[in-house]
Amino acid sequence: MVHGDDKGLVLPPKVAPIQVIIIPIYYSDEDKEKLQRIREVIDMEIRPYLQGDGGDLHIVGLEQNYLQVHYQGACGSCPSSLTGTLSGIQYLVQRIDPNLEVVAV
């Protein structure tokens, strides 16, 4: 098996062991504004506490009424991140849009 592109580049698996497909995600202006507001709230009210414990949070995306987040660092393996912290994020996000549900991915 080899990896290649449309311009003729061919790489053996030892050089390129991982295949990646990038799929662009387009957001409406309303969703872009909503994501910006969510980022601001998380940056001010959640992220400092996560970083203080050696972790962080990445907003993966917004799909329909689901805000996808990914815990990083120490937060990725902490049981309270999937209960307490996620509930807190859910509460803050629903102040922006009551129909949003936060899911950890």
C-alpha positions as CSV (number, residue, x, y, z in Angstrom):
1,M,0.0,0.0,0.0
2,V,1.2,3.5,-0.8
3,H,-0.1,7.0,-0.1
4,G,-0.3,9.6,-2.8
5,D,-1.9,12.8,-4.0
6,D,-3.5,14.0,-7.2
7,K,-0.2,15.6,-8.4
8,G,1.8,12.3,-8.5
9,L,3.4,12.3,-5.1
10,V,3.7,8.7,-3.8
11,L,5.0,7.8,-0.4
12,P,5.5,4.4,1.1
13,P,3.8,3.6,4.4
14,K,7.0,3.8,6.4
15,V,7.4,7.5,5.4
16,A,3.7,8.3,5.7
17,P,2.1,5.8,8.1
18,I,-1.0,7.9,8.9
19,Q,-3.7,8.8,6.3
20,V,-5.7,11.9,7.0
21,I,-8.7,13.3,5.3
22,I,-9.6,17.0,6.0
23,I,-13.2,17.9,5.7
24,P,-14.0,21.6,5.9
25,I,-16.9,22.5,8.1
26,Y,-18.9,25.7,7.1
27,Y,-20.9,27.6,9.7
28,S,-23.7,30.1,9.1
29,D,-23.1,33.6,10.4
30,E,-25.5,32.8,13.3
31,D,-23.5,29.7,14.3
32,K,-20.2,31.6,14.0
33,E,-21.5,34.3,16.4
34,K,-22.8,31.6,18.7
35,L,-19.4,29.8,18.7
36,Q,-17.6,33.1,19.4
37,R,-19.9,33.8,22.4
38,I,-19.4,30.3,23.7
39,R,-15.6,30.6,23.4
40,E,-15.6,33.9,25.3
41,V,-17.6,32.3,28.1
42,I,-15.4,29.3,28.3
43,D,-12.3,31.4,28.2
44,M,-13.5,33.5,31.1
45,E,-15.3,31.1,33.3
46,I,-14.1,27.5,32.6
47,R,-10.6,27.5,31.0
48,P,-8.6,29.1,33.9
49,Y,-9.8,26.4,36.3
50,L,-9.0,23.6,33.9
51,Q,-5.6,25.0,33.2
52,G,-4.9,25.4,36.9
53,D,-5.3,21.7,37.3
54,G,-3.1,20.8,34.3
55,G,-5.8,20.4,31.7
56,D,-7.7,22.3,29.0
57,L,-10.7,22.2,26.8
58,H,-10.9,22.3,23.0
59,I,-14.2,23.2,21.2
60,V,-14.3,20.7,18.4
61,G,-17.4,22.1,16.7
62,L,-21.1,22.8,16.6
63,E,-23.3,20.3,14.8
64,Q,-27.0,20.9,14.8
65,N,-27.8,21.4,18.6
66,Y,-24.7,19.6,19.8
67,L,-21.5,21.5,21.0
68,Q,-18.7,19.0,20.8
69,V,-15.8,19.5,23.3
70,H,-12.6,17.6,23.9
71,Y,-10.8,17.6,27.2
72,Q,-7.1,17.8,27.1
73,G,-4.2,17.0,29.5
74,A,-5.2,16.0,33.0
75,C,-8.8,16.7,32.3
76,G,-9.0,14.0,29.7
77,S,-8.6,11.3,32.4
78,C,-10.3,13.0,35.3
79,P,-13.8,11.5,36.2
80,S,-15.1,14.9,37.3
81,S,-14.5,16.3,33.9
82,L,-17.3,14.1,32.5
83,T,-19.7,15.0,35.3
84,G,-19.2,18.3,37.2
85,T,-17.3,20.3,34.6
86,L,-19.4,19.1,31.7
87,S,-22.6,20.1,33.7
88,G,-21.1,23.5,34.3
89,I,-20.3,24.0,30.7
90,Q,-23.8,22.9,29.8
91,Y,-25.3,25.4,32.1
92,L,-23.2,28.3,30.7
93,V,-23.8,27.3,27.1
94,Q,-27.6,27.1,27.6
95,R,-27.5,30.7,28.7
96,I,-26.5,31.5,25.2
97,D,-28.8,28.9,23.5
98,P,-31.2,26.9,25.6
99,N,-31.4,24.2,22.9
100,L,-27.7,23.3,22.9
101,E,-26.4,20.1,24.4
102,V,-22.7,19.7,25.2
103,V,-21.0,16.4,24.4
104,A,-17.5,15.3,25.2
105,V,-15.7,13.6,22.3
